[in-house]
Amino acid sequence: MATELHETIFMAKQERHKNLFLNYKNLNIFPVELLKDEGLQFLERLYMKRNSLTTLPDNLAQKLPNLIELYLHSNNIVIIPEAIGNLARLQSLDLSNNALQFLCPEIGRLRSLRHLRLSNNQLKCLPPEIGDLQDLETLDVSMNQLMSLPDRLHRCLSLQNLTADHNLLNHVPRQLCWLHRLNQLSMAANRLTFLPLDLGRSRELQFVFVDNNVDLKGLPSYLYNKVIGCSGCGVSSQVSEGDMGEVLGEVLSEALVGLPAEVKVVGSEADNVVPLEELAMRTLHRIYHHRPTDLNLLPPITLPKSLLDLLQFPLGHCHRCSQAMFTIIYPKLFPLRDTALAGVHRRTTVSFVAYCCSSHCLRTFDLQG
């Protein structure tokens, strides 16, 4: 096996191969032949799947400077060296099925990276620096132990496919709704109880899978015309029989479990006056949102930082008129079993919830309109 490996690498050097396949070679250390002398300056794709590697060499970028794709699926890699950030041309990195417990911040220096696969590891968190990967199109972090996603993930403006199935996530950052190229979001088998009000507002987002989040009982009405997966959601719901109004009220209350802390008031059709704080926030948003003014230039006495952050990322937008909302919502329930999708999603008890900005919008909202 050693002789065959040596010959394979020797030929790759002699003939200046761009692709090198070292899958299934029973390797437990990175081959020193790859790192000798000047390395493989012409190599662009390195395949080392299903070996027993535990780490990578610090001089990998120095010896393989033109690497574009690196496939390390199914090894025993525990740690990635900080020098990984020196692979300036790397576009695809597959570290699935390893033993990673930590991902170094230097991953954020891979500014050419388009595809990052980290599924089936032991990651409990992701570095905020992932948000620096502005060319990233695919991120797969499924089957880890993540309890949250990085707040800066919304800076990955090219992200199209985000998969985070089988983790310990209990919420979806509302900032993800600002990823206007995101086409598919999959967060099945987590601990979600609530989804952002704006999820599905982007026309580009067409596929949302939240199956087997048993405590998730409400879906934003923006998802009504999307391809959704919600099998096994809301199955823990036990609503007793009784007056229809009381039953719907109880179902709505369950669907709103996990509301963001910024929500101070849950309005109803009987409310005719919007609170002053909400009106002030909407006015400020109109003033600053469509101008190139930095929100940090607002007078410091105007608002606390928490509300300044809300100006940049509102709770959501009215599902009827698109008015930004900050501290109050007016929810309206549409049980999925009463919609045309009932025949598609059988093993679920979730409802669609429309979030409106006023009692007027609440009364006039039509899910199928």
N, C-alpha and C positions, 0 to 999 in steps of 0.2 A: 504493500500500500504506500509506504514511504517513497519507494522508487518511482511508482506511478505518479504520486503527487509532485515529486521533484521534476519529473519529465514534463508534466502538464504546465507547471509554472515556467520552466525553462523555455518551452515552445512559445508560451505567451509572451515572454520577454523578447525572444529572437524575432518573432513574427509581428510584434507590436499589436497584439490582440486588443480589441476594445471590450470584449466580453470574456469573463472567466468563470467557469462553473466548478465550484468545489462543494457541491451538495453531497450529503451522505458519505463523508470521508472519515468519520469517527475522529474528528479533530477536537482536541481539548485545549490546545493553545493555537494562537494565530500563527500561521506558517512563516517562519523566519525568512524563507526564500522570497516572500513577497516584499520584504523590507530591506533586503541586501542592496548594497550599492545605491543606484539611483532609483530603485523601486520599479514600478510599472507606470511610467509617465503617461502612457497612452490609454491606460485602462479606464473605461467609463462605467462598466457594469460588473459588479462582483456579487456572485451568488454563493452563499455559504449556509444554506438551509440544512436543518436537521444534523447538526454536529453537537459537540459538547463544550463549546466555547463558554468561558465565564467572564471575559472582558475583552476589550480592544486595546491595541497598542497606542501609546501617546503620540507616536510619529506617523500615524496613519495618513493624515493629510499631507505630510511632507513627502511620503513615498508614493501616495496615490492621489496627486493633486487634482486630477481631472475627473475624479469619480462623480458620476451623475446619479447612479442608482446603487444602493447597498441593501442586500437582502440577507437578514440574519434570523429569519423565522425558525423557531423551534431549536433553540440552544439552551444554555444554562446561564445566560448573561445576567449578572447581578448588578453591575454598575457600568455606566458609560463614562469614559474619561472626559474631562473638560475640553480636551483638544478636539473633540468631535465638532466643536464650533468652527474649526479651521477649514472644514470641507466646504469651501466657498461655492462650489458648483453643484453640490448635492441637491437633487430634486426629489428623490424618493428614498425613504428610510423605513425599512420593515423590521421591527423588533418584537413582533408578535410571538407569543408562546415562549417567553423567557422567565426570568425570576427577578425582574427589576422591582426594586422597592423605592427607588429614588431616581428622578430625572434631573440632571444638572441644568442650571439656568442657561449655560452656554448653548443649549439647544436653540435658543432664540437668535443666535448669530447665524443660523443657516438660512440666510435671506432668500436663497433660491429654492428652498424646499417647497414642494407642491403636495407631496403625499407623505403622511406620517402615520404609521400603524403601530400601536402599542397594546393591542388587545391581549388578554389572557396573561397578565403580569400580576404584580402585587402592589401596584401603585396606590397610595392613599391620598396623594395630592399631585397636582401638576404645577410647574413653575409659572409665575405670571408672565415670564418672558416669552411663553408661547404666543402671546399676543403680538409679539414683534414680527411674526411670520406672515407678512402681508401678501405673499404669493401662495400661501397654503390653501389647497382646494379640498383635500380629504384628510380628516382626522378621525381615527378609530381608537377609542380608549375603552372599548367594551371589556367586560369580564375582569375588572380590577376591583379596588376597594375605595373608590372615590366617593367622598361625601359632598363635594362641591366642585364646580368648574371655575377656572380662573376668571376674575372680574374683567380682565383685559382681553378675554377671548373675542369680544366684539370688534377688536382692532384687526382681526384676520379678515380683511375686507374681501378676499377672494374665495373664502370658504364656501363650498358647495354641498359637502356631505359630512355631517357630523354624526358619529355613532358612539353612544355611551351606554349601551345595554348592559344589564347585569352589574350594576354598581350599587352604591348606597345613597344615591342622590335623593334629596328630599325637596328640591326646588330647581327650577330652571331660571337662570338669570334673565331678567327682562331685557337686558342689553342685547341678548342674542337676536331679538326682534329687529335690530338695526343691521343685521347681516343680510343685505339686500340681494346677495347672490346665492344664499343658502337655498338649496333645492330639496334636500332630504335631511330630516332630523329624526333620529331613532334613539329613544330613551326607555326602551322596554325593560321590565323587571327591575325597577328601582323602588324608591319609597316616596314617590311624588304624591302630593295631596292637592296641588294647585298648579295651574299653568299660567304664564303671563297673559295679560289681557289682550295684547297685540299679536299673540302667536297666530300666524296664518294671514296677517294683514298684508305681508309682502306677496305680490303676485308670483314671485319666483319660487317661493316655498310651496311645493306640491305634494310632498309625502311626509307625513308625521306619524310615527309609530310609538305609542306609549302603552302597549299591551302589558298586562300583568302588573300594573301599579294598583293594587287592590283598594287603596284608600283614595284614589283619584275618582271623583264623582262628577266633575264638571269640565267641559271642554269649551274654550272660547268659540263663539259662533262664527268667527272668521274661518274656522276649520270645516265648516259645513260642506263646502264645495271642493274640499281637498280629498286626497287619498289618505285615509286615516286607519290606523290599527289601534283598537282599544279593547280587544278581547281580554277578559279577565279583570277589567277595571270596574270599580264600584261594587264588586261582588260581596263586599262585607256590609253593604247597606241593608238595613232592616227597617223599613218604614211600615208602621202599623196602619191598619185600615181605619178610616174615619172620614170626617168631613173633607171634601176635596180641597177646599182652601187650606185647611190645616195640613193636609198631606203635602200639597205643593210647597207650602211654606217650610215644612220640615225638610223636604228634598232640596230646596234652594239653600237652606242653612247648611246642609251637609256639603253641597257643591261649592260653598264659599269657604270651607275650612282651609286654612293656610293662606288667607288673604295677606298681601304685603303689609308690613307694619305701618307704612305711610297712609293707608286707608283709615281715615278718622271717622267717616260717616258712610253708612250704606243707606242710600236714599230709596224712596218708594214713589208710587204714582201720586200719593197724597201730598208730597212735598212740592211746594210752589216757589220756594226761595232757595237759591244756591248760597251756601255759606260764604261770608266775606273773604276768608282766607283763600278759598278756591277761586273766587272771582279775581282776586289780586294776582294769584299765580297764573291764571289764564291771560290776564292783561300783560304781565311781564313776559310771558312766553311769546305772545304776539309781537311784542316790541323787539325782542332780541333773537327770536328763532330764525327769522329770515334775513338777518343782517350778518355780516362777517365779523361782528363784534365778539371778542372773547368774553365768555361769561364771567371770567375772573376779574374783568374790569368793572363789574357792577359795584356800586358803592358798598363798602363792607358792612354798613349798618342796615342794609336793605333786608337781607335774609341770612339765616344760619347756613352753614355749609351743606347740611342735609337737604335743605330746600333748594339750594343752588344746584346740587346734583340732580334733583328732581326736574329742574328747568331743562337740563340737558337730556335727561332720560325720564320722561313722564311715566306715570303708571301705565298709561295706555291711551288709546284714542277711541272716542265714541264709535260704537259699531254701526251707528246710523248716519252721523254727520261728520265724523272724523275730528271733532273737537278734542284737543288734548285734555287729559284729566290728571289731577295731582293728589287730591286728598279725599275725594268723594266719588262714589260710583253708584249707578242705578242699575241693578242686575235684573234680567228677565229670563225666566227658565223655559226651555223647550226640551222636554224629555225625548231622548233619542228614539224610544219605542213609539213615539207619536209622529216620527218623521219618515221620509221615504227610505232612510238608511236602516230602518229597523230590521229588514230582512237580510241585510248584509252582516250586521254586527249583532249576533244572537247572544253570545255569552258575555253580556255587559249590562250594567244598569246605570250608565252615565247619562248626563243631560248636556245639551248645548246651553251655554249661558251667554246672553248678549249683555255687554257692559255699555251703558249709555251715560251721557253727560248731564241729563236733565229728565224731569218727569215727562216733559213733552216728547222727547226722543224715545223714552221708555214706552209710552203709550202707543206710539206710531211705528215702532220697529216691527218689521216682518222678516222672519228668518229666511223665507224663500223669495223675498222681494229683491 
